[in-house]
Amino acid sequence: MTTRTTCPYCGVGCGVLATPQPDGSVTIAGDPEHPANFGRLCSKGSALGETLSLEGRLLHPEIGDARVTWDEALDHVAKGFMSAVSEHGPDSVAIYGSGQLLTEDYYLANKLMKGFIGSANIDTNSRLCMASSVAGHKRAFGSDTVPGNYEDLEEADLIVMVGSNLAWCHPVLYQRIVAARAQRPQMKIVLIDPRRTVTNDIADLHLPVAPDGDGALFVGLLAHLDRLGVIDSSYIAAHTSGFEAALLAAEDWSIERVAGATALSAVSIARFYELFARTRRVVTVYSQGVNQSASGTDKVNAIINCHLATGRIGYPGMGPFSVTGQPNAMGGREVGGLANMLAAHMEFVPEDIERVSRFWGAPRMASKPGLKAVDLFAAMARGEIKAVWIMATNPVDSMPEANAVRTALATCPLVVVSDMNRHTDTMALAHVRLPAAGWGEKDGTVTNSERRISRQRPFLPLPGEARPDWWIIGQVAHRMGHGRAFDYEAPGEIFAEHVALAGFENEGRRDFDLSGLVDADYESLAPVQWPVRGKSVARLFADGKFFTADGKARFVPIQPPPAFALAPGSFLLNTGRVRDHWHTMTRTGKAARLSAHMAEPFVEIHPADAEALGIRRASLVRLSSPHGHVLVRALVTDRQSRGQLFSPMHWTDQFAGNGRIDALVAGKTDPVSGQPALKMAVVHAEPAAVQLYGFFVATMKPDLATDYWALAPAQGGWRGELGFFAEPGDWAAFLAKTFGTEVGFQSLRDDSSGRRAFALVEDGRLVAALYTSPDPVLVSRQWAVGLLAQSDLSASKVLAGRPGADTPDGGAIVCSCFGVGINTIAEVVSRQGCSSVEAVGALTRAGTNCGSCRAEIRSIVDANRLAAAE
């Protein structure tokens, strides 16, 4: 039977059709009827069926390292929290949640903490990705409201993408834009990003703005719009306040001054300003590049100011649009999952506190905001937090100053972790481990970036003793003496209470209203955008009515921060995501094809910077800051601006020896939102003192302890990269320990180059192979991984380190969906005359599923056509 559910990755909220098969596998397809994706899925969503194995799952409760019963575990948690509250007060305990919790889970966690424990110390990893958008929305609109929807991206005549690599981070939205532009070629696209990301593939103009220069860019835009006379004065007078103050703050920002603050040419700035000025249907899409900044809230308001000044908000094809990074970051905001919010978009003001307390019958309602994420772990380090419950997230890797977070958790008297996975860097520090249900097992709702509520439905049985998060929270609440308020039998009952609270004494005063869902059937609930009063509302604010006290939107005067001045020898490190992985790889790290594109931590560095530092292509680099250091692979590319670096945040101690990139990032936060500046770390870079590089494939997971290592699943086994500061003195002992076998390896050594190969083949099948070299190993990774599937191998074939003349080498993977490599694409371009992405797709299928690789395919086509012409 096929189940309609929702993808658990980014905030696009794609509909998924999941069909369990007789052999235990699950077939995954996009839901053609879901209005977020209309059947499209990205590479990650397409591979969901490959992430559902029980390998590595936490299947039973544990205290310490001992398996216990649920009653024992729940009693321990309840007693620990009650003891801390009794001895040290309610602010001595905390919950740290996640945008991967379902709304029903989130609702109960917030209710327990704020209503019945009596503290607002519940925050979430959503603080790391969209808190500045929340703060900016509330300053401008009086509410945390995303005005538009995805259709606006298709109806706009100009799309401005700010700090948003949609092609990799929100691929389905990117493909919707690509399809819309094919229908309307006159659509213009501007990309504002320090890096030349793959999203630039569709941009008419790329503005490689200096880090944090986007604030000055939009402040200057406001002044320019006024100078051109395209301000909508009647709209401003009727529906806004504070315009004069905002304009006064902006009026000295000439194009020349903006150029100095942004490192952009005056010509490029003028071109962007003219496009914005003469185009009414403008959508400004922004994401982490705006939010993850110490001035993120101001940047959000600088963008909103320009839309308010021109009246371009609330209508089809126009408005500011924050796209979220997690599947239920929006749902968490709805239920008050942030420490400075109450449920149902209510605030810490007396009337709202009283209203929520009365609705819940809450005896100890929190009366003030709690600790935001960075402050929470800092308080823990000071010994002020005595018990913490972490749900569905991995702060030891994702928080700034991640090493300090690890130390704080190690000193906290009670650390409870609810998670699917037994082995995460955070789970290693837990005193109590609670096995939570995962995607495919859970039942509830999520809300995507366009305010659309969708159902996540179960299609798999609960494994072992795993339980839904809402059940776990409710059971702890019962044991803390709050049973009557947490007496739920199913998630639909929690959703009904959530709906009721959203409409409670609302009468249109609050943006978040679900009154129209009071009698809705939970099981068959179709995707719906809030607010839902009489009917669902697709866009807000077209009527000029906002949720401020006077009903008018507020302009916010913005003073851009000064240009960032780096000390000699330092770099600005920008952290982010790659195409096929997500967060800390607890799910994507299970799928071999999702590691085929990028299988190890890396740093992008400009060729001139690499040359100046003596960093060779594909060599290892040591990045360091006052907070820690990492070892990563050098990816030398002119996509990166000089003086800046980029490194993804995905790799943890489960997949690499020293690749936790957020360990380098300072805990500096936006003063309004509390969101950390994860894209502005000051680091030092230098070549790592590597004497020997290695690459291996193996059928069994190896035991790795080299100076550098990175591990990834492969079809039929594992693959990995190694780095040695000194060559092992006893290769036989090293191989035996690493690969867990006493059987001797055959080997081959080239004395002239210093390269070696080791192979163990049993009954025609590869057990393990290792290739080493003083330089980065040149062996084709895809060819070597393919050896794991062969059954007629000889050791000599493996030791050769390259395919024979009769075996084509597809090369490094470009298209993860269909496993198409760079050599295959280059072959059809050069030998079969393919001159477009579409032609390559017709012959190889590359780029025909999710489309995330189309920009890379186009670059290969262009490069090979140029080579042929020369």
N, C-alpha and C positions, 0 to 999 in steps of 0.2 A: 504494500500500500504506500502511496506517495503522500508525504506530509508537507504542507506549506509552512515554511518557517522563515527566519530572518538570519542573515549572515552575522557572525560574531566578531567581525573585524572592525573596519573603520566606521565613521559616522554617516556614510552614505545610506546605510540601512537597506541593502539589497535583499529582495525576496529570493528565497531558495526553495527548490523542490528536492526533497531528500527521499530516496527510495531504497530501503534495506533490501539486500539480495539474499537468496538462499545460502550462499557461501559465507555470510556474515559481513560482507562488504556493503558499502552504501554508495549508490549512484547519486551524484550531485548535478543539478542543472539550475540555471537561472529561472526565476518565475516570470513568465512573459506577461502576467497580469499585474505584477507589482509596480506601482507608479514610480518607484525610485529607480528601478533598473530595466524594466520591460524585458527581462530575460538575459540581460548582460551580466557577466561576472568577471572579476579580475583574476589574475593568476592565483592569488591566495584563496579566493572564494571557490574557484574551480577545483582546487586541491583539497577541499575540506574533507572529502571522503578518505583521504590518505592520512589524516591526523587523528583518527578516532580509535586507534589501538589502545589497549590497556597497559602497554609498556610504560613504565614509570609512573603509573597512577598511584595515588594514595587511596587505598581501598578500605582502611580500617582506622578508627581513632587511635591516637597514640599519646601517651604522656611520657616525656623523655624519649627513650627509644623502645619503650615497651608497648605492645598492643594492649588496649583496654576496651571495655565495653562503652557504648554510647553513654549509658548512665554515669559511669565513672568519669568520663571526659567532660560531660556537661556539668556535672556536680562540681568538678574541679574548677571549671571556668567561672561558674556562678559564685562559688565561694571566694575565689580569688578576687573577683571584681567587687563583691560586697565587702570583703575585708579591707580592700584598699579605700573604698568610699568611706567606710566606718572610721578608719584610722586617719585618713589624709584628706577626706572631702571628695566631692564628685569630680572636681577638676584634676584629680590624680589618675583618672582612667581615660582611655581614648579608644576610638575606633578609626581605623584607616581603611577606607573602602576603595572602590574601583568603578570606572565607567564600563566595566564588563559585567557588573552585577545587573540583574534584571530590576525593573522598577519596583516590583513587589519586594524583592530582597532589600533594596535601598530604603524603601518606605519603612520597613520594620526596623532596620538598623537605626535610622534617624529617630523613629518614634521611641525606641528603647533608650537611646542616649539622651536626647533632648527632653523627652517628656517624662521619663521614669527614673533614669539615673540622675538627671538634673544638671547635665553639663552639655555644652555645645562642642565639646572636643571630639567631633566627628568630621573628618575631612577625607579627601579622596585624591587619587592620582589625577583626576580631572583638574585639580588645581594646577597641574603642570602643563596643561594644554589649552584651556579655554577660559580661565578665571578672568583674564584681562578683557575678554569679550563681554563676559557677564557684567563686569564693572563698568565698561564703556556703554553698554546698552542701558544700564540702570541710570547712569548719569545723564544720558541723552533722552531716553524715552520714559524714564520713571519705572521701567520694568525690564526684565531680561527677555527681550522679545527679538527673535529673528524675523524681520518683516516679510521676507519673500519666500520663494520656493525654487525648486530645480528648473521649472519651466522658464523662469526668468533668464536662466543661462542660455536657453535656446532662443529666447525672444529678444535678447539684447542686441543692439547694434555695435556696442563697444563693451568688451569684458576686460577689466583691469584686474590682473592677478597679482596680489601683493604677498610675498613671503609664502607662496603656496605652490608646491610642486605637484599639481594635480595629476600629472601623467603617471607618477609613481605612488603617490599617497592617497589619491581618490580617483583611481583609474576609470571607474564607470562614469563619473561626472565628466572627466576629460573626454571620454568617447562620446558622450552626449553632445558636448560642445563641438567635437570634430564632425559629427554627423549633421548638426545644425548648420555649421559653416559650409558644409558641402552643398546644402540646400540654399544657403544665402551667402555666397562668396563675399558680399560686401561687408560682412561682419568683421570688425577689427578687434585685435587682441593685443594687449600690452602686458608684458611680464616684468614685474619689479622684483628683483632678486639678486643678491650679491653673486650667486653662482649662475652659470649658464646651464640650467638643468635641462632634462629632456623635454620639459614642458615648452621650452623655447622653440621646439619644432613647429609649433603652430602660431608663434607670436609674430606680429608685424613689427613690433618694437620691443627690444629688450633693454631695460634700464638696470645695469649692474650697480645698484645703489650701494654706498658705503654702509656697513653695519649700523643699524639704528638711524640711518639717514632718511628712512621713509617718513618719519614724523615731519622733518623739515620739508620734504617733497610735497606733502599734502597741506601743510600750513601755507607754503608758497602757492599752491593751487588755489586755495581759498582767496588769497590776495589777488591772484591773477584773474579769477572769475569776476571779482568785483571791479577790477580795472577795465575788463572787457565789457562790463555792463550786462552780463548774462545772469546775474543774481535775480532770483524770483522774489521781488520785493513784496508783492501782495501775499505770497505764501508765507514769507518770513513774518510779516506783520500779523497775519491771522492765526498762525499755527505754531509760532516759536517764540522763545525769549532768549536774550543774551547775545544777539547777533553783533551788536556794536562792540561789546567787550572782546568777542572772539576775533572780529575784524581788526580791532586795534592791536591785538597781540600779533596779528599776521601781516599788517600793512607794510612793515619794513622788510619783508622777505621777498625781495626782487628775485628774478631768475638768476642773476649773477650771484646773489648771496646763497640761494639754494644750491647752485652749482658748487660753491665752495664747501657746503655742508654735506653734500651727497657724493662728491667725486664724480659727478656726471657732467657731460658737456652741456653748455647752455642751449645748443641746438637741439639735443635730444629732449631736454626738459621742455623747451618751447613746443616741440612737436607733440609731446604727451599732453601738455596743457591745452593746446589747440584742439586735439582730438576730443578731450573731455568737454571742453567748452561748447563745441558745435554739435555734440551728440547728446540727444535727450535720453535715449534709452541706454543707460549705462548701469552695469552691475560691477561693483567692486568686490571681488572675492578675496578673502584673506584667511590666513591660517597661522601656523606656528611661527612663521617669520615675523609676524606682527605681535602675536601674543607672548612669545617666550622672550621677553625683553624687560629690562628694568624700567622702561617707559612704555610698556605695552598698552596700558589703559589710555594714555594720552594719544598713542598712535591710532587706536580704535576711534577715539573721538575726533581726531583730525580727519579721518576718513568720513565719519558720519557728518561732520560739519559741512563738508563739500556737498553731500547729498541733500542735506536740509537746506542749504543756501540756494540750491537750484530746484527745490521741490521734487527731486527725483527719488521718491521713496513710496513704496506701497502700491505702485502701478506695475503692470506687466513689463518685464525687461528692464527694471531699474531698481536700485537700492544697494545698500551695504549688505554683504552676505558673509557671515562667519561660518566656515565649514569645520566641523568638529572631528577629532581624531579617533574617538572611541565609539563603540556601537550604542552605548547608552549614557554618554556624557550628558546629553540633554535630559534624559529621564532622571538622572541624579540631581540635576538642577531643579526639576519639577518637584521632587519630594524633599528638598532641603538638604541634600547630601553634602553641601559645603558648610564649613564651620560658621560662616557669617550669614546664613540664610535659614529661614524656617520653611516648613513644608508648604506646598502649593503656592510658591512664589511670594510668600509672606516674609515680613522683615522683623528684626529685633526692635520693634516699637511696642509700647504698652498695649495698644488695642489688638495688634496681631498676636502678641504673646498670650493675652487673655483669651483670644478667640480659639487658637489652636489648643490651649490648655483645656478649655471648656469642651471642645469637640472630642478630644481624646480622653477626657476625665483624668488628666495627668496631674498627679499630686506634687511633683517636684519639677515643674517646667523650667528649663533653662531661661535665664533672663538677660543674657548677654552673649555676644559671639564667642566662639571658642578659638582654639589655636589652629592656624592654617598650617599646611603641611610642613614647610621648612621650620616654622616656629615650634611645631609639635615635636619634631625629632630633636631640635635643640633643647627643648625643655626636658625631653627624655634623657639627653646626655647630662643635664644638670641634676638628674635624680628626681625630677618633679613628677614624672609619669611613672606610676607603680605597676600599671597593667595596661596592655594594649592588645587589641584584637585587629589583626590585619586580614582583609578579605579580598581574595581574587586579584592580588597585585604583588609586585616584587620590588619594594622600595630600596632594597640593598643594591639594586642595579639601576633603577630609574630616577632616583632622587639625586639632586646635586650634592656634592661632597659625600658621595656614596660610601666612602670608607668611614666617615664620621657617623653616618647612619648605621652602618654595620656595628660600630663600636657602641653606639647608643643602645641598640637592641640587645647587644651582648650583656649590657649592664642592667637592663630592665628586669625587675623581679619576676614578672609574668608576661610572656609573649605567647599569644594564641594566634595561630594561622589557619584559616580556612582556605583550602585550595584543592584543585584537582590533582596536582602533581606532588609526588613525594620528594622530588629532588629539585629544589630551587635554592638560590643563594639566600633567600629570606627564610625559607622553610628550615634551613640548617640551623637557624637560631631559635626555633620555636620550642617552647616548653610543652605546649599542647598542640597537636596537629589534628585538624578536623577534616575528614574527607568530604569534599563538596561535589555535587553533581556538576557535570560539564555540559557544553553545547551538545544538543541531540538528546540530552536526558532531562534538561530543565524545561520548565513551563512558566511562561510569563510574558511580559511586554518590554519593548525597548522603544526609544524615541530617537529619530535620526535628526540630521542637521536642518531639515526643513520643517521641523515640528511634527513629523508624521509618526504616530504610534503604530507599531506593528507587533504581531504576536511571534514569540519564539515558542515553538511547540516541540514536544518530545517525540522521538521516533525510535529511541533505543531504551532498553531497560536500565534501571540504576545498577551499576556494577558494584559488587562487594557490598559494603555497608555505606556507600556514598549516599548523601542526602542533600536536598535542595537547601540553599542558604537561608531562605525564609523559614524553613522548618527548624534549622539549627538555631537561628536567632530567637524564634518563638520558644523553643525548649529552654534556652538559657533564661529568657524573660520569666517563664513559669517558675524556674528554680530560684529566681531572685524575688519572687513573691508578687509578680504582676500578671498572673495567669489570666484573669478575667479580661484584661486589655489585649491579650495576645492569643485569644482562643480561636484560631483559624484552622480549618480542615483542608483548605485548598487555596492556591494563589488567586483564584477568581474572587474569593471573599476579600482578600487584601486589595485587589484592584478596585472592587466596588467601594471600599472605604476611601481609597485614594480619590476616586471620582467624586464621592460625596464631599470630601474636604475641599476639593478644588472649587466646588460650587457653593460651599457653605458661606452664607452671608456675603456673597460676592456681588451679585446684581450689576455685573459689568464693571466693577471698580478695579478688578485685577485681570491681567491679561490671561492668566492660566485658568481656564474654565472648561470643565468637562461635563457640564450639566446635561448635555444632549446624549451622554452615554449612560445615564442612570439606569435605563432599562435595556441596555445592549446585552446581547448574548456573548459572554466572554469566549466561549469555545469557538464560535464562528466569526469573531470580531475581525472585520476587514481593516486594512491600513487606513488611518484617518488622521487628518491634520487638526491640531488644536489651534485656537479655541473651538470647542464644539458646544455651542449654545443651542439655538434652534437647529443649526446645521454647521458643518465644518467650514472654517474660514481659511481660504488659501493664502491671502495676503492681508497684512495689517497696515494701518495708518494712511490709507488712501483718503479717508475722510478727514485727515488732519487732526484726529483726536488721539492723544497720548495718555499715558497712565501717571502723569505728574499731578500735583495738587491742583494746578490751574488748567490741566488738559493740554498744555503746550509742550512741545519738544524743547529741550535746552541745548543751546550752543555752549561749548566748553572752550574757554580761552586756552590755547596750547603754546607753551614755550618749548621748542625742541631742545633736546639735550645737546651739549657741546660735542663737536666731533671727537671721536675716540682717538687718543694719542697713545701709541704703543711705544714701549721702551725698545731700544735697539736690540735686535736678536729675538724679539718676542713675536708671536703670531696670535691672531684671533681665531679661535676654534668654534666652528659652527657645527652643532650636532643635529642629527635628524634620522630619517628612515631611508631604507632602500626599497626597491620595487617588490621583492618577493618575501621579505620578512616583516615581522610586526612585533613591536614592543620587545620583550625579552625572550622571544622565540620559544615560549613554553608550548605553543601550538605549532607554529610554522616550522620549528626545529625538528618536528617529527617527519616531515615530508621531504623525501630525497630530492624531488624535482625543484622544490623551493630553495634548496641550497645549491643547485647547479649553477645559478647565475652568479652569485657572490657567496663564497663559502668560508670567508674568514674576515676578521675585522681589518679595516683599512683606513688610510687617510688620503684624501685628495690634496695634492700640493701642486702649485704652479711650476712649470719646468724651470723657470729662472730661479725660483726659490730653492728647488731641489738641487740645481747645479751649484748654487752658492754654498749649500750645506754639504755637498758631496753625497747626496742621497740618490742612489741609482734606481732605475725603474724596477719595480717588484722586489726591491730590497726591504729590509725591516727597519722601522723607524721607532725611536723612543720619544714619546710625548710626555712632558711632565709639567706640573704646576705645583704650587705650595700644598695642594691637597692630595696628590698622588701621581702615579705614572702608569703608562701602558706601553705595550709593544704591539705595533700594527704594521700591516703591509703598505708600502708606498704605491699609490696610484697617481702617477705623474700625468697631469692633464691641464690644458689651458682652459678647461671649463671653470677652473678655480681662479679667483683673482689673486694677485700678488699680495703677500702679507697675511693671507687668510688660508685657513684649512677647513676641511669638512671631514667628519667621521661619523658613522652611524652609531646609534645607541643600543643596538640589539644584542651584542655579544656579552655573555656572562661567564662565570667560572664553570658553568656546565658545558660550554662550547669552546672556550679559549682559555689559555693559561693566564693571560693578563690583558684582557681587552675591554674591561668595564669603563667605558669612556666617560660616564658621568662622575666617576671618581675624580676627574680633573676639574670639574665645573664648580665654581664658587657658589655659595648659597645666597647670592645677591638677588633681591626680589623687587618687584614693582611695589611702590609704597601704597598704592590704592588696592590692587587686587591680591597681592601676596604671591603672585606667580613668579617663579624663578627665571632668571635670564639664562636659559639653557643654550642659547645660541651665541653667547658672548664670553667664552672662557679665554683667558690669557694663558698661553702655554709656550713652552720651549720645545723645539724639535731638533733632533740630532740623529745621525745614523746609529743603528744598534751595532754593537761589536760582535757581529755574527761571523763565526769561522766556517760554519757548514750549514747548508740548507737541506731540508728533506721533504719528500712527499711520499705518502703511503696510501695503499688501499688494503682492506682486510675484511674478511667475512665476519669476524667477531670484534666487538668494541675493545680497543686497546687500552692499556693502562699508561697514560701519558704523564711524563714528568720532566720534559725537556725545557730548556730556557724559554723557548717559544713553542706553543702548539695551538692548533685550531682544528676542531673536529666537526664533521658534518655527516649526516646519514647519506648513503648512496644506495642505488638499487642493488640489493643482494649483500649489503654490508655497510662499510664505513670508509670514508676518505679523510685525509687530513694533511696539514702542513706542519713542518717542524723547523726549529732553528736552534743551533748549538753554538754556545760561546766557546766551547772546546770540544773537539772530537772525542767520542767515547773511547776509553782505553781498551775495552773488551767488547767488541761488537757482538759476539755470541751471547754474552750475558745480557747486553742491552736488548737484543732481539727477543730473547727468551722472556725477559721481564715484561717488555712492552706488549708482545703479542700472545703471551701466556702459553707458550709451547716450548718443550725441550727438544723438539725435532730440529735438526740442523737445517739452516737455510743454505741454498746455493748462492754464490755471489760472483760478481764480475767487477773488475776494477780497471779503470783507464788511468794509468800513471801520469800521462801527459796532462790531462785535464783535472785530475783529482776526483773524478766522478766515480760513484760506485752504485751497484744495484744488488739487491738481495731479493730472493724469491723462495717461497715455500709452496710447492704444488703437490697435492695428494690426489691420486686417482683421477688425474686430468683436471682437477678443479683448484683454483687459486685459494690458498689459505691467507697469505699476506705477501705483499711486495713493498719494498722500500727503495727509493731512489734518493741519493744524496749528491751534493755538488758544492764546491766553494762559492758558486754563484747561484742565484735563484734557479731552481730545477726547471728544465725545459720540457720535461715529459708532458705529453698531452693528457690533461686530466680526464677528459671524456673517454679517450681510448683506454686509459688505465682502469677507470671505473667499469667500462664494458667488459673487462676481463673477468669480473666477478660473476658474470652470467654464463661464461663459457664452460664447457664440460670436457673439452679435448685439448687442454693446454699442455704445453711442455715448459719446463723452466727456462729453456733457452729463448722461447718466444717472449716470456715475461721480462727476462733480463735484457733483451734488446732495447727496451725502453721506447719503442716506437712501433707503429703498425707496419705490416708488410706492404709491399706494393699493391697487393690485391685487396687491401683493407682500407677503405676510405676513412679519413679522420675528420669528423664533423666539426671539430674545434670547440672552443669555449661556447657554452650555451648562451644564446641570445633570446630565444623563445622558450620559456619554461613550460608553457602549456603543451607544446608538441615536441619538446626536446630537440630543437633545431639549432645547430651551431653556426658560428661565424664562417667557417670554411665552406659549409654547405651553401650558405647564402651567397658568399663571394663566387662560388662555382657557377651558380645559376645566373649570376649577373654577368660574369666575364665570358662564360662559354655558351650560355643559352640566351643571351641578349635581354635578360630582364632589366627593364629600365625604370621600374616603379615598385613601390611597396606592394601594390596590388598584384603585380606580375609575379613577384617573389612568393606572395601568399598562394597564388594559384598553383604554383609548382611544388611548394614545400609545406604549405599550411601555416607557415610562420606569420604571426601577426593577425591571424584570422579569428582568434577567439576573443581574448580580453583586449587586445590592441595595445597593451602597455609597452610592448617592445617595438612598436612601429617607428618611433624616432630613431632607435638604434639601427633598425633595418635600413631606414632612409640614409643614414650616415654611411653604412656599408655600401649601399647602391651608389651613392655619390662618389665615395672614395675609389671604388673599382672602376666606375665610368671615367673618372679623371685619370686614373692610371692607364686605362686603355687608350685614352685620347693622347696621352704623352708618348 
